[in-house]
Amino acid sequence: MDYIVEPARSLPVVAKVDLCVIGGSCTGVFAAVRAARMGLSVALVEKTNALGGMAGNGLVCVWHSLYDTELKEQVIAGLTYEMTERLAKVNAIKTTGANPPSFVFNPEELKIELDAFVKEHKIQLFLHTLYTAAFTDGRKVTAVAIENKDGRGAIEAGFFIDASGDGDMARHLRLPHYIPEHPQPPTACWYLQGDIQSMDYISLLRTCGPEFGLEDDWGWGTTLPGGSDVHMRADTHVFDAFCADASDLTRAEMTGREQMRRIVRLLNARGNGPYRLLSACSHIGIRETYHFVTRFRADWKDLLLGRRYEDAVLNGSYRVDVHLTNPRGITLMYLDGRKVTQYGRNERTEVSDWREELGVSGPPATYYQVPFDLLVQERYDNFIAAGRMLNADEESFGALRVMVNLNQLGEAAGVAAALCVDGDVPVQKLDGVSVRRALKAGGSAL
Ligand SMILES: Cc1cc2nc3c(=O)[nH]c(=O)nc-3n(C[C@H](O)[C@H](O)[C@H](O)COP(=O)(O)OP(=O)(O)OC[C@H]3O[C@@H](n4cnc5c(N)ncnc54)[C@H](O)[C@@H]3O)c2cc1C
């Protein structure tokens, strides 16, 4: 590869704050809001035009149950619950009939509600602004470089949270990382207009898919709140694309859109037409890229057996949900022991009981936890990465990666940042129990 040498230049410092958060999904926004509520001045940097991350520009509009698996105890509250209440006030959220019930929301309304949320908390928001580099001094991160219409600038802060999904900042800080052998494939979500309720949509795709150039694959979809013939569909997959790689990401975006068109063509030829590709996500849904090493690595057995921690920062009840690349399919593992793997579009299903296989008896756990150490890296005193870059094995990642869980990690990161800044404590020395206490005092169900 050829190189050019970039001349050194001075960067204008565009903000000096207590906390700088990179990435504006709910993980990042909730980190920012929690820290602001605890008195920190906060800057939030988002590379796209809107907040919400996958739930906004990715059109991924489902939050799972806030209850334990028996629906007896609300195990998730905090800002996730607050946001569901806010969305309910503008008729932008509904609960599904699934068991346990999930929430389906309107992503456009979520973006607007998140705008209001950051405004109310006087968070300095930078949209259309890409984080590009980190500056350090010994064990401290001192500043980040950003790029936007004004050019290149710097934000100085006392603490930094990387909520970029891929862990862009953690990577620039050279924190130890790993990539799974088969990262879960990305999916481009889209809005389909037309009648798919009166037919067996999945079977139609299975039988006619090959003729229209579609691979045997798995997918799901939902209608939006308000009721209409518009369906959010998540039934594309781009296999073998590692979306933290620029050329793979470009290919994945284009291939995802092409798959949407093929499905619409198939439906118009064989379904109860007419059908229309109404709109496509403005960012492909990335499930998995880099993971970063922290003090605690989530382990699926501890998770699904419901191990408890006195410094828990997250409660969850969502099952393990792993999208398989080879062979194509999906594996679901429930807390009650069921393990179901579906290959292709419902082509073949394998069922087993992981509790039986482990020789576990007694009542199953109804929810799980992870401790604060999941957020603690060893190298920098004032840095946390929160989001899907978390440290986990394949199965526990398949459970923890959903938004009702990552939202809580964002909140925990924001609270930890506030405690570190206030007490002038390195994150490695922070007592996880105090983080849990502060989360609880701020409305979490821990
Ligand atoms: C198709 C699909 C379906 C899914 N279905 C569900 C579901 O039904 N329910 C559920 O709960 N979960 C679901 N998930 C999982 C869930 O959506 C993700 O795991 C979760 O949204 C990841 O959150 P995150 O905050 O880590 O990252 P993201 O949501 O990816 O957010 C990262 C944010 O950082 C910004 N950013 C990235 N790099 C930079 C940078 N350099 N500078 C500035 N900003 C940057 C991005 O623009 C984005 O806003 C699904 C995922 C996919 C892909």
The ligand as an SDF file (V2000), in Angstrom:
LIG
                    3D

 53 58  0  0  0  0  0  0  0  0999 V2000
  -31.1860   -7.0640   12.3620 C   0  0  0  0  0  0  0  0  0  0  0  0
  -31.0360   -7.0590   13.8360 C   0  0  0  0  0  0  0  0  0  0  0  0
  -32.1190   -7.4000   14.6020 C   0  0  0  0  0  0  0  0  0  0  0  0
  -32.0440   -7.3200   15.9710 C   0  0  0  0  0  0  0  0  0  0  0  0
  -33.1610   -7.5560   16.6920 N   0  0  0  0  0  0  0  0  0  0  0  0
  -33.1830   -7.1530   17.9720 C   0  0  0  0  0  0  0  0  0  0  0  0
  -34.4050   -7.0660   18.6630 C   0  0  0  0  0  0  0  0  0  0  0  0
  -35.4640   -7.4190   18.1450 O   0  0  0  0  0  0  0  0  0  0  0  0
  -34.3750   -6.5650   19.9220 N   0  0  0  0  0  0  0  0  0  0  0  0
  -33.2080   -6.1930   20.5220 C   0  0  0  0  0  0  0  0  0  0  0  0
  -33.2410   -5.7190   21.6560 O   0  0  0  0  0  0  0  0  0  0  0  0
  -32.0330   -6.3150   19.8990 N   0  0  0  0  0  0  0  0  0  0  0  0
  -31.9920   -6.7470   18.6290 C   0  0  0  0  0  0  0  0  0  0  0  0
  -30.8110   -6.7880   17.9660 N   0  0  0  0  0  0  0  0  0  0  0  0
  -29.5570   -6.4900   18.6760 C   0  0  0  0  0  0  0  0  0  0  0  0
  -29.3960   -5.0090   18.9930 C   0  0  0  0  0  0  0  0  0  0  0  0
  -30.0640   -4.2130   18.0570 O   0  0  0  0  0  0  0  0  0  0  0  0
  -27.9330   -4.5970   19.0310 C   0  0  0  0  0  0  0  0  0  0  0  0
  -27.1440   -5.5540   19.6830 O   0  0  0  0  0  0  0  0  0  0  0  0
  -27.8020   -3.2750   19.7770 C   0  0  0  0  0  0  0  0  0  0  0  0
  -28.6140   -2.2980   19.1760 O   0  0  0  0  0  0  0  0  0  0  0  0
  -26.3710   -2.8200   19.8110 C   0  0  0  0  0  0  0  0  0  0  0  0
  -26.3390   -1.6250   20.5400 O   0  0  0  0  0  0  0  0  0  0  0  0
  -25.0270   -0.7790   20.6570 P   0  0  0  0  0  0  0  0  0  0  0  0
  -25.3920    0.4360   21.4230 O   0  0  0  0  0  0  0  0  0  0  0  0
  -23.8970   -1.5960   21.1370 O   0  0  0  0  0  0  0  0  0  0  0  0
  -24.6490   -0.3920   19.1600 O   0  0  0  0  0  0  0  0  0  0  0  0
  -25.4760    0.3720   18.0020 P   0  0  0  0  0  0  0  0  0  0  0  0
  -26.9390    0.2930   18.1890 O   0  0  0  0  0  0  0  0  0  0  0  0
  -24.8560   -0.1470   16.7590 O   0  0  0  0  0  0  0  0  0  0  0  0
  -25.0370    1.8770   18.2510 O   0  0  0  0  0  0  0  0  0  0  0  0
  -23.7710    2.3930   17.9970 C   0  0  0  0  0  0  0  0  0  0  0  0
  -23.9220    3.8870   17.7450 C   0  0  0  0  0  0  0  0  0  0  0  0
  -22.6360    4.4800   17.6350 O   0  0  0  0  0  0  0  0  0  0  0  0
  -22.5520    5.2600   16.4540 C   0  0  0  0  0  0  0  0  0  0  0  0
  -21.1500    5.2230   16.0380 N   0  0  0  0  0  0  0  0  0  0  0  0
  -20.4630    4.1340   15.6300 C   0  0  0  0  0  0  0  0  0  0  0  0
  -19.1890    4.4700   15.3410 N   0  0  0  0  0  0  0  0  0  0  0  0
  -19.0840    5.8070   15.5900 C   0  0  0  0  0  0  0  0  0  0  0  0
  -18.0190    6.7290   15.4690 C   0  0  0  0  0  0  0  0  0  0  0  0
  -16.7890    6.3740   15.0520 N   0  0  0  0  0  0  0  0  0  0  0  0
  -18.2560    8.0300   15.7780 N   0  0  0  0  0  0  0  0  0  0  0  0
  -19.4900    8.4190   16.1950 C   0  0  0  0  0  0  0  0  0  0  0  0
  -20.5330    7.5820   16.3210 N   0  0  0  0  0  0  0  0  0  0  0  0
  -20.3290    6.2830   16.0240 C   0  0  0  0  0  0  0  0  0  0  0  0
  -23.5200    4.5740   15.5070 C   0  0  0  0  0  0  0  0  0  0  0  0
  -23.9340    5.4210   14.4670 O   0  0  0  0  0  0  0  0  0  0  0  0
  -24.6410    4.1670   16.4390 C   0  0  0  0  0  0  0  0  0  0  0  0
  -25.5720    5.2100   16.6390 O   0  0  0  0  0  0  0  0  0  0  0  0
  -30.8270   -6.9340   16.5940 C   0  0  0  0  0  0  0  0  0  0  0  0
  -29.7070   -6.6420   15.8250 C   0  0  0  0  0  0  0  0  0  0  0  0
  -29.8030   -6.6950   14.4550 C   0  0  0  0  0  0  0  0  0  0  0  0
  -28.6140   -6.3360   13.6550 C   0  0  0  0  0  0  0  0  0  0  0  0
  1  2  1  0
  2  3  1  0
  2 52  2  0
  3  4  2  0
  4  5  1  0
  4 50  1  0
  5  6  2  0
  6  7  1  0
  6 13  1  0
  7  8  2  0
  7  9  1  0
  9 10  1  0
 10 11  2  0
 10 12  1  0
 12 13  2  0
 13 14  1  0
 14 15  1  0
 14 50  1  0
 15 16  1  0
 16 17  1  0
 16 18  1  0
 18 19  1  0
 18 20  1  0
 20 21  1  0
 20 22  1  0
 22 23  1  0
 23 24  1  0
 24 25  2  0
 24 26  1  0
 24 27  1  0
 27 28  1  0
 28 29  2  0
 28 30  1  0
 28 31  1  0
 31 32  1  0
 32 33  1  0
 33 34  1  0
 33 48  1  0
 34 35  1  0
 35 36  1  0
 35 46  1  0
 36 37  1  0
 36 45  1  0
 37 38  2  0
 38 39  1  0
 39 40  1  0
 39 45  2  0
 40 41  1  0
 40 42  2  0
 42 43  1  0
 43 44  2  0
 44 45  1  0
 46 47  1  0
 46 48  1  0
 48 49  1  0
 50 51  2  0
 51 52  1  0
 52 53  1  0
M  END
$$$$
